[in-house]
Amino acid sequence: MQSLIHTFLSLLKWPLAACALALTPACALAFWEICRQLVQLEVWKHPFGIGFSGTLVLWMIFGRSRFVKFWSTMDHEFTHAIFAWITGVRVLELRSTDGSPEVLTDDSEGHVRIAGGNWLIALSPYFFPTAAAVIWISTWALAEIPSVFARGMIGAATAYSILSTVREIHPLQSDFDKAGKLFTMAVLPCLNLVIYGVIIANEFGGERQVVGYLKLVLSKTAAWIGV
């Protein structure tokens, strides 16, 4: 099964990169449009916006603390582990430190050891918002309509996921070498714009807004490539 999944991912890799490159300009325009709509809705007055803004402020104050670094690194490594399990790869070790010099090793602040690997595992922490996904799934499981507190938590988790991801992205990131830097540059912008666009669209308009967002991406892409 693992071999079949890895073969499929290998075959998918460069067609996905080509599709991502084609979709990225439209994704950027669609994301800009949804952000413009949020400004009109005065998003900062809504629970999602309050949670999002509050996390931005807290990150600026405490973002360099050992506590935040520990959980940010654990979130990163756990996301690797999630996609290892999804693709049938055994996770042998998962750990994180708080970044203290006395406990750092060659593995830096975190480490996940797996029995294999693929590009999806390598890149997963840079596009999949694990914290936001956990909050959203928990909210959905507990109530059909999220409470004000739950909407605030989703906003906070979304901001945390974005900020944590931004901190992890740099040219020397070894995960990008594993996936291939050219492939990484081709797919990450598109994946992030789609995923965070869907999160925001769902929060402020539900399924209809999500469908509208994705349709806008496809229609703009079709227009610029002349289909």
C-alpha positions in Angstrom: 0.0 0.0 0.0 2.8 2.4 0.9 4.6 1.7 -2.4 1.3 2.4 -4.3 0.8 5.7 -2.5 4.3 6.8 -3.1 4.1 5.9 -6.8 0.9 7.9 -7.1 2.5 10.9 -5.4 5.6 10.7 -7.7 3.3 10.6 -10.7 1.3 13.5 -9.3 4.2 15.7 -8.4 5.0 17.7 -11.6 1.5 17.8 -13.0 0.5 19.3 -9.6 3.3 21.8 -9.9 2.1 22.8 -13.4 -1.5 23.2 -12.2 -0.4 25.2 -9.1 1.6 27.6 -11.3 -1.4 28.1 -13.6 -3.8 28.7 -10.6 -1.6 30.9 -8.5 -2.3 34.3 -10.2 -6.1 33.6 -10.0 -5.7 32.4 -6.4 -4.0 35.7 -5.4 -6.7 37.7 -7.1 -9.5 35.7 -5.4 -7.8 35.9 -2.0 -7.4 39.7 -2.4 -11.1 39.9 -3.3 -12.2 38.0 -0.2 -9.9 40.1 2.0 -11.4 43.3 0.5 -14.8 41.9 1.4 -13.7 41.3 4.9 -12.7 44.9 5.3 -16.1 46.0 4.1 -17.7 43.6 6.7 -15.4 45.2 9.4 -14.0 41.8 10.2 -12.2 43.1 13.3 -15.6 43.4 15.0 -16.4 39.7 14.4 -15.3 36.8 16.7 -13.0 35.4 14.0 -11.4 38.8 13.5 -11.0 39.4 17.2 -9.4 36.0 17.7 -7.1 36.6 14.7 -6.1 40.1 15.7 -5.5 39.1 19.4 -3.2 36.3 18.3 -1.2 38.7 16.1 -0.7 41.0 19.1 0.3 38.1 21.4 2.7 36.7 18.8 4.5 40.0 18.6 4.9 40.0 22.4 5.6 36.3 23.1 6.5 34.9 19.7 10.2 34.4 20.7 9.4 32.8 24.1 10.5 29.2 24.7 6.9 28.2 25.3 5.7 29.4 21.9 8.8 28.0 20.2 8.1 24.6 21.8 4.5 24.4 20.7 5.2 25.9 17.2 7.9 23.2 16.7 5.7 20.4 18.0 2.9 21.5 15.7 5.4 21.5 12.8 6.7 18.0 13.5 3.3 16.6 14.4 2.1 17.8 10.9 4.9 15.8 9.3 3.8 12.8 11.4 0.1 13.2 10.4 1.0 13.1 6.7 3.4 10.2 7.3 0.5 8.2 8.8 -1.8 9.3 6.0 0.6 8.0 3.3 1.4 4.8 5.1 4.8 5.7 6.5 5.7 4.6 10.0 6.6 7.3 12.5 9.5 6.1 14.6 10.2 9.2 16.8 8.6 12.5 17.4 10.0 15.2 19.7 10.4 18.9 20.3 12.5 21.2 22.5 12.0 24.7 23.6 15.0 25.9 21.7 17.4 26.0 24.7 21.0 25.8 23.5 21.8 23.2 26.1 19.3 20.8 24.7 19.7 21.4 21.0 21.3 18.8 18.8 21.9 18.5 15.0 18.2 18.0 14.7 17.7 21.7 15.8 14.5 22.4 17.8 12.4 19.5 16.7 12.7 16.1 15.0 10.4 13.5 13.5 12.0 10.2 12.4 10.0 8.2 9.9 10.6 5.0 7.9 10.5 6.6 4.5 9.4 9.9 3.0 7.8 11.8 0.2 7.2 15.3 -0.9 3.8 15.5 0.8 5.3 14.7 4.1 8.1 17.1 3.6 5.9 20.1 2.7 2.8 19.4 4.8 3.7 21.8 7.7 4.1 24.7 5.2 0.5 24.6 3.8 -1.6 22.5 6.2 -2.9 24.5 9.2 -3.0 21.7 11.8 -4.0 24.0 14.7 -6.8 25.6 12.8 -8.0 22.1 11.5 -8.1 20.7 15.0 -10.2 23.6 16.3 -12.5 23.5 13.3 -13.1 19.7 13.5 -13.7 19.9 17.2 -16.2 22.7 16.7 -18.0 20.9 13.9 -18.2 17.8 16.0 -19.7 19.6 19.0 -22.2 21.9 17.4 -23.8 22.4 14.0 -23.5 26.2 14.5 -20.2 27.3 16.1 -20.5 29.5 19.2 -19.0 33.0 19.4 -16.1 31.5 21.5 -15.5 28.8 18.9 -15.4 31.3 16.0 -12.9 33.3 18.0 -10.8 30.2 18.6 -10.8 29.4 14.9 -9.6 32.9 14.1 -6.9 32.6 16.7 -5.8 29.2 15.4 -5.7 30.5 11.8 -3.5 33.4 12.7 -1.2 31.1 14.7 -1.0 28.7 11.8 0.0 31.5 9.4 2.5 33.0 11.7 4.1 29.7 12.7 4.4 28.7 9.0 5.9 32.1 8.0 8.6 31.6 10.7 9.5 28.2 9.4 9.9 29.3 5.7 13.5 30.2 4.8 16.0 29.2 2.1 18.0 26.8 4.2 14.9 24.7 5.2 16.0 21.1 4.8 12.4 20.0 4.0 12.5 22.1 0.8 15.6 20.2 -0.3 13.7 16.9 0.3 10.8 17.9 -1.8 12.9 19.8 -4.3 13.2 23.6 -4.2 11.7 24.2 -7.6 8.7 22.1 -6.8 8.3 23.8 -3.4 8.3 27.3 -5.0 5.8 26.1 -7.6 3.2 24.7 -5.2 3.4 26.4 -1.8 1.9 29.8 -2.8 -1.1 28.2 -4.5 -1.8 25.7 -1.7 -1.6 28.4 1.0 -3.9 30.8 -0.9 -6.4 28.0 -1.6 -6.5 26.6 2.0 -6.6 29.9 3.9 -9.0 31.3 1.3 -11.3 28.4 2.0 -11.0 28.8 5.8 -12.0 32.5 5.6 -14.7 31.9 3.0 -16.3 29.2 5.1 -16.2 31.3 8.2 -18.0 34.3 6.6 -20.3 32.6 4.1 -20.3 28.9 4.7 -20.3 26.4 1.8 -21.8 28.8 -0.7 -19.0 31.2 -0.2 -16.4 28.5 -0.4 -17.9 27.3 -3.7 -17.9 30.9 -4.9 -14.3 31.4 -4.0 -13.2 28.2 -5.8 -15.3 29.1 -8.9 -13.7 32.5 -9.0 -10.2 30.9 -9.0 -11.2 28.6 -11.8 -12.9 31.2 -13.9 -10.0 33.7 -13.6 -7.5 30.9 -14.5 -9.6 29.9 -17.5 -9.7 33.5 -18.6 -6.0 34.2 -18.4 -4.9 31.0 -20.1 -7.5 31.5 -22.8 -9.8 28.6 -22.2 
